[in-house]
Amino acid sequence: MVEGSSPPAPGEARARETIATGPGMDGLDPVRYREVLGRFVTGVTVVTSVASTTGTAMPFGTTVNSFTSVSIEPPIVLICIGHERSIHPVIASAGHFAVNILGEGGQALSDCFSGAPSTLPRSAFCDAAYSDGPLGMPILEDAIAHLECDVIRILEAGDHTVYVGRVRDLDTSDVHALPLLYYRRRYLRIERAAESELRGKPDV
């Protein structure tokens, strides 16, 4: 499904802002802070973008679980990228990024793109098969869904940068695989959901 790749509408031009943050952790123990945040289950994505050097496009990717929808109308999402990530300056320079949502079989890709120990070669884009989306962003073949976005706002927040993106293209894989989950720094898989009826509001 293609929404189009027109430039941002008036008022959507990229701007860099800083969220006011005081020094230190205000007395909070950083380890305890991580433990508390770890109790929130998230999905796992690989955010991709492209750096152009000497006319050659080089793909970059990093594992991200700080991803969320911000708005339905218009379609806006955000991602949070640590300053130490090599993709950090690439997204701002490219002005675009893609969010690739991983299925439960995507642990090896997640480990590789996060820099965790992996048999996949990090220096070779983790041997990930991909195609270029309409905005030129790498879309992973193993993703169960993806969104391709224009950067419309950049916010500096502590040791991360928040990139707000307007969704320009999105799709799902032909096979509805179950998602890969992350909880307390470990991967989870939805085993019961494959065997039991899901509860809650159905898809429409």
N, C-alpha and C positions, 0 to 999 in steps of 0.2 A: 504494500500500500504506500503510495507516494503522495505526500502532501504538497510537494513542490520545494524548490530550493531558491526561492526569491530572497533578496536581502532583507534584513530586519526591518520591520515597519517603523515609522517615525516614533521616537521615544524609546526604541529598543537598542539603540547604539551601545556598543560595549563601553563600560565605564569601570574603572578600578576604584574600589572603596575599601576602607579599613574599618572593621568592627572594633570598637574600643575594648581593649583587654588590659587589665591591670597586671603588674609584674607578679610572677610566681603563681602558686596554686591556691592562694588564700588559705593556707594552712591545711589543704587537702593532701593526703598521701597519694602520689601518682599511681602507685601499685594498686591501692584500694579503688581508685577512680577507674582503672582499667577493669578490675574485677566486677565492679557494679555495671559498667557498660556492657561487659561480656554476658550479662544475663538477658540481654535483648537479642533475640534471634533475628538474623538478617539473611537475605539472599546473598549470592556472590556474583559479581560482575567483573568483566575485564573491560576497562576503558581504553580506547585506542584513539590515536591521532597520527598525524603525519608531519614530519619535518622535511622541508625541501632544502637540500644543499647542493650547490653546483648543478641545479637542474634535475637532480635525482631525488625522488620521493622515498623517504625512509620511514617505515612503520614503527611506531612506539606503542607499548601497551603496559598497563599495570593493573593489578587486582585491586578492586574497590568494593567495599560493602557499605560505604557512606554514599548511598544513592537513594533519591526519593522523588516522587512526583510532587510538584508544587501547585500546578494549575491544570485543569482540564480544558478550559476555554479562556485564553489560548493554551495550547499544550506546552507546558514548561516543566523542566526537571532540573535537579541540581546534583552535583557531585562534589566531593571534598577530596583534595589531593594534597598529600604531605609535601612540604617544601623539598624534602630530600629525594623525591622521585624524579627520575630522568625525564619523565613525560611532563613534569610540571611546567617548564617554560615553553614546551612544544605546543600545548593546547592554546595558550595565550597568543602565540605567534601564528598558529594555523587559523585560529578563530572558529574552529569546529572540533567536535569530538563525537565518538560513538560509544554507546553503552551496550556491551554484549552480555546478556544474561546467561549464566552457565546452568546446564542441567546436572543431574546427580553424577554423571560420568565425567565431569569436568575438573576433578580434583587435581590432576596432574598439570593442567593448564593454569589453574589457580595458583598452585605452588610455584610454578615457574615464573609467572608474571609478577608474583609477589616478592620474588627473590629468595624464597624458601628452598631448602634442598630439593633437587628435582633431577630426574634423568634427562629432561628436555634441555636443549641448549638455549639459555637465556639470550646469548649474543645473536642467535639466528631467529629472533621473534618466536622462540619456543617451538619451532617447527609447526606453527599453527597455520592451517590452510585458511585462506581468506579471499574475499573478493572486495573490490572497491564499491562503496555505496555511491549514491548520486552526488554527495558532497566530497567524494574522494577518500572517505574514511575507511579503514580496514574493518570489514564485517566478518567475524569468525564463522566458519562453516559449522563448528560444533556448538554454537550458541543456540539456545532454544527460542530466543527472541532478541531483537536489537532495536535501538533507537539511534538515529543520526541527528545531530543538533548543531545549531549555530550558537556560539557564545554571545550572550546578550548582556551579561553582567559579571564582574569579577570582584569578589570580596575577600580581603585578607583577614583571616581569623586565627590568631595565635600561630601555631606551627603548621597550619593548613591553609590552602586557598580554596574558596568556594567558587566553582564555576556554575553559573546559571545558564541553562541552554534552552533555546526554543526548538522544539522537535520539528524536523523537516521531513523525515522519512522514518518508517518503522515497519516491522514485519515480525512474524513468528515462523518457526520451523514447521515443516510438514508433519513431523511426529511430535505429539504433545508429551515430551518427556517431563518427568518430575524435576523440580529445581534442586540445586545444591544449596544447602543451608550452612550457616556458620553460627556456633554457639560456644561461648567460653573458650575461644581459640581452638575449637575443634570443628570438623565437618560433621554434618548430620544428613541423613537421608530420610525421606518420608516413606517409611515402610508400611505403616498402617493405612495410609491414604490409598495405597495401591490395592488394598484388600477390603477396605470398608467404604461405605458411602460417606461422602464428605458432607459435613453439616454447615449450616450458615446460608447466606443469601446466594442463590445460584448465579452463574454468569448470564448476562443478557445480551 
